[in-house]
Structures are given as C-alpha cells and as structure tokens.
C-alpha cells in the first residue's frame, strides 16, 4: 500500500464548525473563546498549507485590524499548549502550524518550504517504532510519531527542469 498525499490546495477537507461549537471546544480545553483566538483557529482549520504566524496574521488582519503579530504568536502558543493545534517542526527559520490533529506526516520541500500532508499506512508504524526503540540502546517509550520527509516538490522539480 502506498502513502497518500493531501495536496496543499489551501482548503482543509473538514466539515464546517459553528462559532458555538468552536467556543465549546475552546472551553473544553481551558481557553476563553476570544474573537482573536477564534479567528486565528479558523484560519488554521480551513487550510492544509501549514501557515506561519506571519501568514496567519495577514489572513486575520482584514477582519481584526487592531490585531498585532505578537497576539498571533501568543494565541498560537496558547492553542498549542491546549492541544488544539500542533507546531510542524521548524521549517527554515519560522514556525508552521497545523490544526489537523489526525495522525499524518509531512513532505517538506527544501526549496520552496511547501508542506504537504502524507498518510502512511498504519501497518508500517509498529515496525518503525520497534526499530527506533531498539536502536536507542536503552528503554524508550514512543508516545507519538511525526515524520517529515525532506525533498523537492513537483513544482520546484519542474522549475529546475526548465
């Protein structure tokens, strides 16, 4: 079985969530559902592009003109601490975020820094966990797996071939 990728088209394949549902989700995670938090979280929920704080700021600023970049960073830290978003490991010199908490991994283009979701067949993960823990040389309990494959995306490859 081969890995499946989700192209970063910008729109996340999720069903719409109401403002009330988002507020309840925030409260369940110990967060107050402020307009800034809700707007930032909505941007993350609606994209597969794993945006940087700067990109999120640009997306939210038209609806919240008083929003500062510092507020975006603090909000992302709060959302991450609450378990509502995950930071995709630093790609280049900036953080990138993902609201998709379903098990998946990433293809990362080392040229344009695009991040593409990839689904690995679940049947491969136990053997990977065993190999990793066996090579550690001591007890190590794996509690999660996030894999990033580094390489060159199709667009950059095609650009190079021209």
C-alpha positions as CSV (number, residue, x, y, z in Angstrom):
1,X,0.0,0.0,0.0
2,X,1.5,3.4,-0.9
3,X,1.4,6.6,1.0
4,X,-1.4,9.0,0.2
5,X,-0.8,12.7,0.0
6,X,-3.1,15.6,0.5
7,X,-2.3,18.5,-1.8
8,X,-1.9,21.8,-0.1
9,X,-4.7,23.5,-2.0
10,X,-5.4,25.8,0.8
11,X,-8.8,24.4,1.8
12,X,-8.9,21.7,4.5
13,X,-11.3,18.9,3.9
14,X,-13.3,19.3,7.0
15,X,-17.0,20.0,7.7
16,X,-17.9,23.5,8.8
17,X,-17.9,24.2,12.5
18,X,-20.2,26.7,14.1
19,X,-19.0,29.6,16.3
20,X,-20.8,27.9,19.2
21,X,-19.0,24.6,18.6
22,X,-15.7,26.3,18.5
23,X,-16.4,28.2,21.7
24,X,-17.3,24.9,23.4
25,X,-14.1,23.3,22.0
26,X,-12.1,26.1,23.5
27,X,-13.8,25.9,26.9
28,X,-13.3,22.2,27.0
29,X,-9.6,22.8,26.6
30,X,-9.5,25.6,29.2
31,X,-9.4,28.5,26.8
32,X,-11.6,31.6,26.7
33,X,-13.0,31.9,23.1
34,X,-11.9,35.4,22.3
35,X,-12.5,36.9,18.9
36,X,-8.8,36.8,18.1
37,X,-8.4,33.2,19.2
38,X,-11.5,32.1,17.2
39,X,-10.3,33.9,14.0
40,X,-6.8,32.5,14.2
41,X,-8.0,29.0,14.9
42,X,-10.5,29.2,12.0
43,X,-7.6,30.2,9.6
44,X,-5.8,27.0,10.7
45,X,-8.8,24.8,10.4
46,X,-9.6,26.0,6.9
47,X,-6.2,25.3,5.3
48,X,-3.8,22.5,4.6
49,X,-0.9,24.9,3.9
50,X,0.6,24.8,7.5
51,X,0.8,28.6,7.7
52,X,3.4,30.6,9.6
53,X,2.4,33.1,12.3
54,X,3.0,35.9,9.7
55,X,0.7,34.3,7.1
56,X,-2.0,33.8,9.8
57,X,-1.6,37.5,10.8
58,X,-2.0,38.6,7.1
59,X,-5.1,36.4,6.8
60,X,-6.8,37.6,10.0
61,X,-5.8,41.3,9.9
62,X,-8.6,42.4,7.5
63,X,-11.3,41.2,9.9
64,X,-9.4,42.3,13.0
65,X,-7.4,45.4,12.1
66,X,-6.2,46.0,15.7
67,X,-4.7,42.6,15.8
68,X,-0.9,42.5,16.5
69,X,1.6,39.9,15.3
70,X,2.5,39.4,19.0
71,X,-1.1,38.4,19.7
72,X,-0.9,35.9,16.9
73,X,2.2,34.3,18.4
74,X,0.7,34.3,21.9
75,X,-2.5,32.8,20.6
76,X,-0.7,30.0,18.7
77,X,1.3,29.2,21.9
78,X,-2.0,29.0,23.9
79,X,-3.7,26.9,21.2
80,X,-0.7,24.5,21.1
81,X,-0.5,24.3,24.9
82,X,-4.2,23.4,25.0
83,X,-3.7,20.7,22.4
84,X,-5.8,22.3,19.7
85,X,-3.0,22.8,17.2
86,X,0.4,21.3,16.6
87,X,3.6,23.0,15.5
88,X,5.1,21.5,12.4
89,X,8.8,21.3,13.2
90,X,10.5,24.5,12.2
91,X,10.9,24.6,8.5
92,X,13.6,27.1,7.7
93,X,13.6,30.0,10.1
94,X,9.9,30.1,11.1
95,X,7.4,28.0,12.9
96,X,4.5,26.5,11.0
97,X,1.2,25.3,12.5
98,X,-1.4,22.6,11.7
99,X,-4.9,22.2,13.2
100,X,-5.2,18.7,11.7
101,X,-4.6,16.5,14.7
102,X,-5.5,13.3,12.9
103,X,-2.4,11.0,12.5
104,X,-0.4,12.1,9.5
105,X,3.1,13.1,8.4
106,X,4.6,15.7,6.2
107,X,6.5,16.0,2.9
108,X,8.6,19.2,3.2
109,X,10.1,20.9,0.1
110,X,13.6,22.2,1.0
111,X,13.4,24.7,-1.8
112,X,10.0,26.5,-1.5
113,X,9.3,25.2,2.0
114,X,5.9,23.8,1.0
115,X,4.5,21.3,3.5
116,X,2.2,18.6,2.2
117,X,0.3,16.1,4.4
118,X,1.0,12.4,3.8
119,X,-0.8,9.4,5.2
120,X,1.4,6.4,6.0
121,X,-0.2,3.0,6.1
122,X,-0.8,2.3,9.8
123,X,0.6,-1.3,9.4
124,X,4.1,0.2,8.9
125,X,4.2,2.2,12.1
126,X,4.7,-0.7,14.6
127,X,7.9,-1.9,12.8
128,X,9.2,1.7,12.7
129,X,8.6,2.1,16.4
130,X,10.3,-1.2,17.2
131,X,13.3,-0.3,15.0
132,X,13.6,3.1,16.7
133,X,13.3,1.9,20.2
134,X,15.6,-1.0,19.6
135,X,18.3,1.3,18.3
136,X,18.1,3.7,21.2
137,X,20.2,1.3,23.3
138,X,18.0,1.9,26.4
139,X,14.3,1.9,27.3
140,X,12.4,4.5,25.3
141,X,8.6,4.6,25.3
142,X,7.3,6.1,22.0
143,X,4.3,8.2,22.7
144,X,3.8,9.7,19.2
145,X,5.3,9.7,15.8
146,X,5.7,12.7,13.5
147,X,7.7,12.0,10.3
148,X,9.0,14.7,7.9
149,X,10.3,13.6,4.6
150,X,12.6,16.3,3.1
151,X,12.9,16.7,-0.6
152,X,11.9,18.7,-3.6
153,X,8.2,19.1,-4.5
154,X,6.8,18.7,-8.0
155,X,6.6,22.4,-8.7
156,X,10.3,23.0,-7.8
157,X,11.4,19.9,-9.7
158,X,9.5,21.1,-12.8
159,X,11.0,24.6,-12.4
160,X,14.5,23.1,-12.2
161,X,14.0,21.1,-15.3
162,X,13.1,24.2,-17.4
